[in-house]
Amino acid sequence: MALNIDRDTSQARRPIGVGIAGAVLMVIAVGIYFTGVQDRSPAVAIPTSYGYTINQNVDSGVKYKSSSFYEDQDPGSNTAYITQLTDAIKAQFDYKFTGSKTRSIKYTYSVNAVVHALYALDGDSTQQSTVWTKEFQLVEPTTKQVTATSFEIDPTVEIPFTEYKNLIDQLNTAMELSLTSEVIITSTVRVSDNETGSSGHFEDTRVSTVSAPLNAQLYSLAVKFDKEGTGQVAATSGASWTFSEHYLEVIAGAIAVVATVMLVYGFRSQIFKTPYQRELDKIYRFHDGIIIRARRPANLKDKNVVNVQSFDDLLNMEEELKVPIVASPAGAEATHFIIVHDDVLYVYTLGKVLLEEEAIDEVGESMEEEIEAPKPPRRKHKKVQ
């Protein structure tokens, strides 16, 4: 029975066709993507929905004890003060909020005083560590809510300077220390809005302080505050474009994913070739003209078989005997290359034969009929390097 030497290529063509279809889909996806980019409306600047300005000022002063040196306990316009004569320190914190339009605003303000006992490490007055602290709440945290364009707050406080100084003196005497000390008066204002929706949201915190030493013979008041501050609130509804303007990009992405899967499936055999497949392709590429490809495996059982060491040995025999080489599949990862001469089969096996299948065709007469059949044109070949 003659061997069928026509190779069944329908299964080989099918994956390649899928790969080509994947490449076409990828081109379509790229075209859709760039169409979406070109048609996209330009980004719209997000408008500022609300702006505000904060103005602050601190008015501070000293109240003296009754003495013959100063009338009415007022040190006047002096900017340096005598510690022994100081009875109290006064401070008024002015805060004004002005918005660009009427808005629901919530604000909280408070004032406290903190007395610090300090020690200069290694005699370095710039590196002072806090040894003792006591806090006094002068104005309890107060929360209010207004719906207006602007509002003002101006809490006024007076601290008992002599009382705070006596606390430090008692600590130094009791512990036999020589600590320096200071008092810091702090005003804190926190502002936020109650607006909802697309008008945006903001929070703002401002701190102002008045400080003075408690143990120096002479001192001056140190005042710190931000005279003016501004803020802007951006609307949250002004998106540059909506999801509907992205639909082409979404479609293009989905098509690209499908195309990638099809490309990998279609050309996987070309992308992920084993050493056996690469060597087989090399043999067919250089010697296809002298090789007859059988459709089904040949049965070598009970035959007079001579295994040759290399394909080059088989080529030399083909040159000498002038007979074609028959390529017979021997499993998924092996191929038998066979030359039939008289009753001997000269066989070179490429790859690893995992399982010898039972014969489907009888090789003896079949091989002879194959040899006697019309041969394809011979062409010059070169040996595998």
Summary of the structure (lengths in Angstrom):
residues: 385
radius of gyration: 48.6
end to end distance: 35.9
largest distance: 144.5
contacts: 1072
relative contact order: 0.16
helix: 31%
strand: 39%
